[in-house]
Structure formats: C-alpha cells, structure tokens
Amino acid sequence: MASKSEQTGPSLLPPLPERMRPRTLEEYAGQKHLVGPGCILRNMIESGVLSSFILWGPPGVGKTTLAHIIAERMDREFYTLSAVSAGVKDVRDVIDRARGASLFHQKAAPVLFIDEIHRFNKAQQDALLGAVESGTIVLIGATTENPSFEVITPLLSRCQVFVLKSLDVADLQILLDRAVKEDVLLKEKTIEIRETQALFRYSGGDARKLLNVLEIVVDSFAGRSPVIIDNKTVTDCIQENMAIYDKDGEMHYDIISAFIKSVRGSDPNAAVYYLARMIDGGEDPLFIARRLCILSAEDIGLANPNAMLLANACFEIVNRIGMPEGRIPLAECTVYLASSPKSNASYLAIDKALSYVKETGNLPVPLPIRNAPTKLMEDLGYSDGYKYAHDFPGHFADMEFLPSEAAGTVFYEPQENRHEAALRAYLEACWPKYYPKK
C-alpha cells in the first residue's frame, strides 16, 4: 500500500497550467487593452457594475481565467457550464439555482460562465435569454468563433463582445519566468533557460500550450540536473510527445490552417485530406462550410465569381442535410475551390481602401453624385453636373466619383487570370489614365 506521502506526491498534482492559473488581475498576463488601467473591463470591475459579455479569442489567452477573476473580485456567486456537454435542462437548472442563491443571499446577480458558447444551439441560447434580460444572471460566454455567426441576435444584443488577442513574446516571457520561480515543483529544480524561440513558437501565443511544453521538457530530464532548455531540446521533446503536447485537441487549429492553405495553394488532394481529418475529428461541418465561403471571397474572388456561389450553396446544403451526407458537398466544394484560379485582388482592394479612409477621414462626397431630395439641396448644387451613364455610348460617362482629394487613387488592381483580364480590358477602355494598357 502506498504511504501517505506517496499518495500526495508530485504525480498527483494538477498539470502546470492549472497550478499556475492566475488568481488576480495582477497575475493575469496579456489583454492590457481590456484589463489595463482605465480600460473597459478594469473599469467595469472597479465600478462594481457588471453586465453580460462574451469573450472572443483563440485558445489559451485567458478567457476562462478572466471570468473566474472577475467573479471573485466582485464577490459574485459563480456557476459554469460547458456548451459541449450541457443541455437545455442543465441551463434551466443553473438558472433556478442562481435565482435561489441571489434571493437567499440578497447579493448581486450570480455569474454564469459558459465555455464554448458557440456550440450552444438555438434552443439552449433561448433558454438563457430571459434570465439575462431580467438580470437573474450575468452571462459571461467564451468562444473561439465569431459570435456574430454563432450567437442568436437577441442574446448577442444583450451582451458586449470583447476580443482577446494571442499573447505576445513579452507576455509569454512573464508567464515563463513566473512558472520557473513560483511553481511548487519547478522552483525546487535548477533550470537553465538558454533559448526561448522554440518554446514560444510551439506555444503559438497560447499560455496553456507554453506551460504544457515547459512541463514536458522539464519532465524529460527525469531527475537529472540542471534542466537545460534550448531550441533543440524543446523541438525533440515535442516530436516525441506530440499526443501530450496536444492533449486538449488544439491541433484542430493547425488542421484548419493546413486546410485553408491547401485550398489557397491549389492542392485539391491535400485539401481533401485535411477535410477528412476534420470530419473524422468531429469538427462542426458548418464551421468548415463557413471557411469555404471565406476562402471563395478572399483567395479566389473575381478569378472565378462562381466560387462564392458554390460555397454559399454548399453552406446551405450542409445546413439542410447535416452529416454524414454533408461530407459530399463539402468535398465537392473543397475540390472546386482548390482547383480554381486564384485572386486576392478584391481582398487587397478593400483593405487598401480601409487604410486610406483611416488616414484621410471623411472626405466630402463630390456634389455631382450627392442625392438632392429637397429644393434647398438642388440650389446648393447637389447632383448638379451628374452624368447618367446609360445616356452615353457604351453606358459609360467619364466623370470623377472619388472626392477631389482622392482623385486618381487606384484601389483595385486586376490580377493575371482569365476573368480579371476581361475586367481589366473594360477598365482600360473606360479609365485609360488609371488603367493604362500593359
């Protein structure tokens, strides 16, 4: 029989990420735009007025930790559900308990934290709505997916959305230093950190992965001292312990990245392979279909305008028929997009235009193309000089549409593919000063 000391030994301690979970805002790394002095979440906490919100960001950036810290700091009852396993009954049970706790203790509304709220269906989200609306609970949701797509509009309208960012090198360094100095096990070891590039690269801005990698490397020394951490040691340990490294299943993000890059890189075989990996791993088929819609606009665009139509049809079909049959339209769309010519011209054009707008502000719209619904506006010259394109040969009239300060700025540059070659020929004929013949 094991002795008492053996039963409570290091092997029974929680993993390093859990041991090092921050308990206060002072220990919390990153997200200074939300919890730094004078920032919105810090102000909410210090004012004592807590409203429902959703934390949207990648894994390992502190969404769950932040929810716990806020509830503790504001002395609120705290309930938690995982959207992966909870049903409507679970939601209603928690709301009933929260209502009872609030009345019994006469405290402010309890906090209900829902991890992966994007996995809740409409019925589950509807069950939350009344409690959030009445103030019975304060909802804090966490999601890695855009809540605009995943959260029903009535619930989303009652929640603020805060975007969390991947941790930067400075944040990761703080976490690493703190773990080595303060963890109950690591502080008893002699650890020499000679290089951190691989350590930080494998973390991918994810605090949990950083600490998992650190623990794997330290454990690999099996009592030997000192523990040497350099790029080669970290890489070797990860390759030997890939299952442990990805024990939370977060390689999901690597697979979707490989899928996107394979479609963008016009490799239908690799794209279908990663599609199969996602389907076999239980990925939400609508998540995949949405990525195909994004790919069709961002990476194919006007090189093949049919791509967006097919991607949208794929989304609608998968939504209608579900799985396993949905794998077929997903595969069809994946192969089509991967085999299609590529152009990011529209993507570049809108980003260039947005950057220009941020730099120049709200430039005045030229008078000839302003609307003139009143006599006063007509007298002021609104719409004066406007040329109706259909009154001119070829349905084109040569006039300037951009504000005078922006005149001549070219945002859209057609790329080298069959469809955009035709667009360029048309633009060359209309606007030879902006699109000279090549």
C-alpha positions in Angstrom: 0.0 0.0 0.0 1.3 3.5 -0.8 2.3 5.7 2.0 0.5 9.0 2.7 3.5 10.9 1.3 3.4 8.9 -1.9 -0.3 9.4 -2.3 0.1 13.1 -2.2 3.3 13.2 -4.2 4.1 15.4 -7.3 2.5 12.9 -9.7 -0.9 13.7 -8.2 -0.6 17.4 -8.5 -2.6 19.1 -11.3 -0.8 19.9 -14.5 1.4 23.0 -14.6 -1.1 25.2 -16.5 -3.7 24.6 -13.7 -1.1 25.1 -10.9 -0.1 28.5 -12.5 -3.6 29.7 -13.3 -3.7 33.4 -12.3 -6.0 34.2 -9.3 -5.9 38.0 -9.6 -5.7 40.7 -12.2 -2.2 41.4 -11.1 -1.1 37.9 -12.0 -3.0 37.9 -15.3 -0.8 38.2 -18.4 -1.9 40.0 -21.6 -5.1 41.7 -22.7 -4.0 45.1 -21.5 -6.5 46.7 -23.9 -9.2 45.2 -21.7 -7.9 44.9 -18.2 -5.2 47.6 -18.1 -5.7 50.8 -16.1 -8.6 52.8 -17.4 -9.7 50.1 -19.8 -13.2 48.8 -20.2 -13.2 45.6 -18.2 -11.0 47.1 -15.5 -13.4 50.0 -15.2 -16.4 47.6 -15.0 -14.8 45.6 -12.2 -13.8 48.7 -10.2 -17.2 50.3 -10.6 -18.9 47.2 -9.3 -21.4 47.3 -12.2 -21.1 44.0 -14.2 -23.1 43.5 -17.4 -23.2 40.4 -19.6 -20.4 39.9 -22.2 -18.8 37.4 -24.5 -15.0 36.9 -24.6 -13.9 36.0 -28.2 -10.4 34.9 -28.8 -8.1 32.0 -29.6 -7.4 29.2 -27.1 -5.1 29.8 -24.2 -5.4 33.5 -23.9 -7.2 33.6 -20.6 -10.9 33.6 -21.3 -11.9 31.2 -18.5 -9.3 32.6 -16.1 -10.6 36.1 -16.6 -14.2 35.1 -15.9 -13.1 33.5 -12.6 -11.1 36.5 -11.6 -13.9 38.9 -12.3 -16.4 36.9 -10.3 -14.0 36.5 -7.4 -13.0 40.2 -7.5 -16.7 41.3 -7.5 -17.7 38.7 -4.9 -20.3 37.0 -7.1 -21.7 33.5 -7.0 -20.1 31.7 -9.9 -21.7 28.9 -12.0 -20.1 27.3 -15.0 -21.3 25.2 -17.9 -19.6 23.7 -20.9 -21.6 24.0 -24.1 -20.0 20.7 -25.2 -21.9 18.7 -22.6 -24.7 20.8 -21.3 -28.3 20.7 -22.5 -31.4 22.9 -22.1 -32.2 21.2 -18.8 -28.7 22.0 -17.4 -29.1 25.6 -18.4 -32.5 25.9 -16.7 -31.3 24.1 -13.6 -28.4 26.5 -13.2 -30.7 29.5 -13.7 -33.0 28.2 -11.0 -30.1 27.7 -8.6 -28.7 31.2 -9.4 -32.2 32.7 -8.8 -32.4 31.0 -5.4 -28.9 31.9 -4.4 -29.5 35.5 -5.4 -32.7 35.7 -3.3 -31.3 33.8 -0.3 -28.0 35.7 0.0 -29.5 39.0 -1.2 -26.4 39.6 -3.3 -25.9 40.9 -6.8 -26.8 38.6 -9.7 -24.6 35.5 -9.9 -22.3 35.0 -12.9 -22.9 32.1 -15.3 -19.9 31.3 -17.3 -20.4 29.2 -20.5 -17.3 27.9 -22.1 -17.5 27.3 -25.9 -20.9 29.1 -26.1 -20.7 28.9 -29.9 -21.6 25.2 -29.5 -25.0 26.0 -27.9 -27.9 25.5 -30.3 -30.8 28.0 -30.6 -32.9 26.2 -28.0 -30.1 26.3 -25.5 -29.4 30.0 -26.2 -33.2 30.8 -26.0 -33.2 29.2 -22.5 -30.6 31.8 -21.4 -32.3 34.8 -22.9 -35.0 35.5 -20.2 -32.5 35.2 -17.3 -30.0 37.5 -19.0 -32.8 40.0 -19.9 -34.2 40.1 -16.4 -30.8 40.3 -14.7 -31.2 37.0 -12.9 -27.8 36.1 -14.1 -24.8 37.9 -15.6 -23.7 35.8 -18.6 -20.0 35.5 -19.4 -19.5 33.5 -22.6 -16.3 32.3 -24.0 -15.8 31.4 -27.7 -13.1 30.8 -30.3 -15.6 31.5 -33.1 -17.1 34.8 -34.3 -20.2 35.3 -32.1 -21.9 37.2 -34.9 -22.2 33.8 -36.6 -22.8 31.6 -33.6 -24.9 33.5 -31.1 -28.5 34.3 -31.7 -29.2 38.0 -32.3 -31.5 38.6 -29.2 -28.8 37.2 -26.9 -25.9 38.9 -28.7 -27.7 42.3 -28.5 -27.7 42.0 -24.7 -24.0 41.2 -24.4 -20.9 43.2 -25.1 -18.3 41.4 -27.1 -14.7 41.7 -26.0 -11.9 40.5 -28.4 -8.9 38.8 -26.7 -5.6 38.6 -28.5 -2.9 35.9 -28.7 -0.2 36.5 -26.1 2.9 38.3 -27.4 6.5 37.4 -26.6 6.6 39.8 -23.6 3.5 38.1 -22.1 4.9 34.7 -22.7 8.2 35.6 -21.1 6.3 36.9 -18.0 4.5 33.5 -17.7 7.7 31.5 -18.2 9.6 33.5 -15.6 6.7 33.2 -13.1 6.4 29.5 -13.6 10.1 28.8 -13.0 10.2 31.0 -9.9 6.9 30.3 -8.3 5.6 26.8 -9.2 5.7 24.4 -6.3 7.7 21.9 -8.3 9.7 23.9 -10.7 11.1 26.3 -8.1 12.8 23.3 -6.5 14.7 22.5 -9.7 17.8 24.0 -11.3 16.5 25.2 -14.6 18.7 27.0 -17.2 16.8 28.7 -20.0 19.3 29.3 -22.8 16.9 29.8 -25.7 13.2 30.5 -25.9 12.4 30.8 -29.6 11.2 27.2 -30.0 9.3 27.3 -26.6 7.4 30.4 -27.7 6.9 29.2 -31.3 5.3 26.0 -30.2 3.1 27.9 -27.8 1.6 29.9 -30.6 0.6 32.7 -28.2 -1.3 30.2 -26.1 -0.4 30.3 -22.3 -1.7 26.8 -21.7 0.5 25.3 -24.5 3.5 27.3 -23.3 3.2 25.7 -19.8 2.4 22.3 -21.2 5.6 22.4 -23.3 7.6 23.6 -20.4 6.3 20.8 -18.2 7.1 18.2 -21.0 10.7 19.5 -21.3 11.3 19.5 -17.5 9.8 16.0 -17.1 12.0 14.7 -19.9 15.1 15.2 -17.7 13.7 12.7 -15.2 15.5 13.9 -12.1 18.7 15.0 -14.0 20.1 18.4 -13.1 20.3 21.0 -14.4 17.3 21.2 -16.7 18.6 22.8 -19.9 16.0 24.5 -22.1 17.1 25.3 -25.6 15.6 25.1 -29.0 16.8 21.6 -29.9 15.7 20.1 -26.6 12.2 21.7 -26.9 11.8 20.5 -30.5 12.9 17.0 -29.7 10.6 16.7 -26.7 7.6 17.9 -28.7 8.2 15.5 -31.5 8.4 12.6 -29.0 5.4 13.7 -27.0 3.0 15.1 -29.6 0.0 13.4 -28.0 0.7 15.0 -24.7 1.5 18.4 -26.3 -1.9 18.4 -28.0 -3.8 16.7 -25.2 -6.5 19.4 -25.3 -7.1 18.7 -29.0 -6.0 22.2 -30.0 -4.2 20.9 -33.1 -7.6 21.5 -34.5 -6.4 25.0 -35.3 -3.3 23.6 -37.1 -5.6 21.3 -39.2 -7.9 24.1 -40.2 -4.9 26.2 -41.1 -3.5 23.4 -43.2 -6.9 23.0 -44.9 -7.1 26.7 -45.8 -3.5 26.9 -47.0 -4.0 23.8 -49.2 -7.1 25.3 -50.9 -5.3 28.6 -51.3 -2.3 26.7 -52.7 -4.4 24.9 -55.3 -3.8 21.4 -54.0 -7.1 19.5 -54.0 -5.5 16.3 -52.7 -4.1 17.9 -49.6 -7.3 19.9 -49.1 -9.5 16.8 -49.2 -7.0 15.0 -46.8 -7.3 17.8 -44.2 -11.1 17.9 -44.8 -11.2 14.2 -43.9 -9.1 14.9 -40.8 -11.6 17.5 -39.7 -14.6 15.3 -40.4 -13.0 12.3 -38.7 -12.2 14.5 -35.7 -15.8 15.6 -35.2 -15.4 19.2 -36.5 -18.6 21.2 -36.9 -19.5 20.9 -40.6 -20.9 24.4 -40.7 -17.6 25.7 -39.3 -15.9 24.1 -42.4 -18.5 25.4 -44.7 -18.1 29.0 -43.4 -14.3 28.7 -44.0 -15.1 27.7 -47.6 -17.3 30.8 -48.0 -14.4 33.0 -46.7 -11.9 31.3 -49.0 -14.1 31.8 -52.0 -14.1 35.5 -51.5 -10.6 36.1 -50.1 -8.5 33.8 -52.2 -10.5 33.2 -55.4 -12.6 36.3 -55.8 -13.1 37.6 -59.3 -10.7 35.0 -60.8 -13.8 32.8 -60.6 -17.0 34.5 -59.4 -18.9 31.2 -59.4 -16.7 30.1 -56.5 -18.7 32.2 -54.0 -22.0 30.9 -55.3 -20.9 27.3 -54.9 -19.5 27.9 -51.4 -22.7 29.6 -50.3 -24.8 26.7 -51.8 -22.5 24.3 -50.0 -23.2 26.0 -46.7 -27.0 25.9 -47.3 -27.0 22.3 -48.3 -24.8 21.1 -45.4 -27.1 23.1 -43.0 -30.1 21.4 -44.5 -29.0 17.8 -44.8 -26.4 17.5 -41.9 -23.9 14.7 -41.6 -22.8 12.2 -42.7 -24.2 13.2 -46.2 -22.9 16.7 -45.8 -19.4 15.4 -46.3 -20.1 15.1 -50.0 -21.0 18.7 -50.8 -18.1 19.7 -48.5 -15.7 17.6 -50.6 -17.2 18.9 -53.9 -16.8 22.5 -52.8 -13.3 21.9 -51.4 -12.1 20.3 -54.7 -13.7 23.0 -56.8 -12.1 25.9 -54.8 -8.7 24.2 -54.6 -8.8 23.6 -58.4 -10.0 27.1 -59.2 -7.7 30.0 -60.4 -6.9 32.4 -57.5 -7.0 36.1 -57.0 -6.9 38.2 -53.8 -7.4 41.5 -55.7 -10.8 42.3 -54.0 -9.3 41.4 -50.6 -6.4 43.8 -51.2 -8.6 46.5 -52.6 -10.9 46.7 -49.6 -8.0 46.6 -47.2 -6.2 49.4 -49.1 -9.4 51.4 -49.2 -10.0 50.9 -45.4 -6.4 52.0 -44.7 -6.9 55.1 -46.9 -10.1 56.0 -45.1 -8.4 55.7 -41.7 -5.6 58.0 -42.9 -7.8 60.7 -44.7 -11.0 60.6 -42.7 -14.4 61.5 -44.1 -13.6 63.3 -47.3 -16.6 65.2 -48.8 -18.6 63.4 -51.5 -18.4 65.3 -54.8 -21.5 67.5 -55.3 -22.5 65.9 -58.7 -23.1 62.5 -57.1 -24.8 63.6 -54.0 -28.5 63.0 -53.6 -30.8 66.0 -53.9 -34.2 65.2 -52.4 -35.0 68.8 -51.5 -35.1 72.2 -53.3 -32.5 73.6 -51.0 -30.1 70.8 -51.9 -30.7 71.5 -55.6 -30.0 75.1 -55.0 -26.8 74.2 -53.3 -25.6 72.3 -56.3 -26.3 68.8 -55.1 -26.5 66.4 -58.1 -25.6 69.3 -60.5 -23.4 68.0 -63.3 -24.2 64.3 -62.7 -23.9 62.3 -65.9 -26.4 59.4 -66.1 -24.2 56.6 -67.5 -27.0 55.0 -69.6 -27.4 58.2 -71.6 -23.9 57.8 -73.0 -22.4 55.4 -75.6 -21.3 52.1 -74.1 -23.3 53.0 -70.9 -20.2 54.9 -69.6 -19.7 58.6 -68.8 -16.3 60.0 -68.0 -16.6 61.8 -64.6 -14.8 61.7 -61.3 -16.6 59.8 -58.5 -13.9 60.0 -55.8 -13.6 63.0 -53.5 -11.3 65.6 -55.1 -8.5 64.8 -52.6 -8.6 61.2 -53.5 -9.0 61.6 -57.3 -6.9 59.1 -59.2 -6.4 56.7 -56.4 -6.5 53.1 -57.6 -7.6 50.5 -55.0 -8.4 47.6 -57.3 -5.7 46.1 -59.4 -6.9 43.2 -61.7 -4.7 40.1 -61.5 -3.5 37.7 -64.1 -6.4 35.3 -64.8 -9.0 34.9 -67.5 -11.9 36.6 -65.7 -9.9 39.6 -64.5 -8.2 40.0 -67.8 -11.7 40.8 -69.3 -12.4 43.2 -66.4 -9.0 44.9 -67.0 -9.8 45.3 -70.7 -13.0 47.0 -69.8 -11.4 49.3 -67.2 -8.6 50.2 -69.7 -11.2 51.3 -72.2 -13.1 53.4 -69.6 -10.2 54.7 -67.5 -7.0 54.7 -69.6 -5.4 57.3 -67.2 -5.9 54.9 -64.2 -5.6 51.6 -66.1 -3.0 52.1 -68.9 -2.6 49.2 -71.3 0.2 46.8 -70.4 
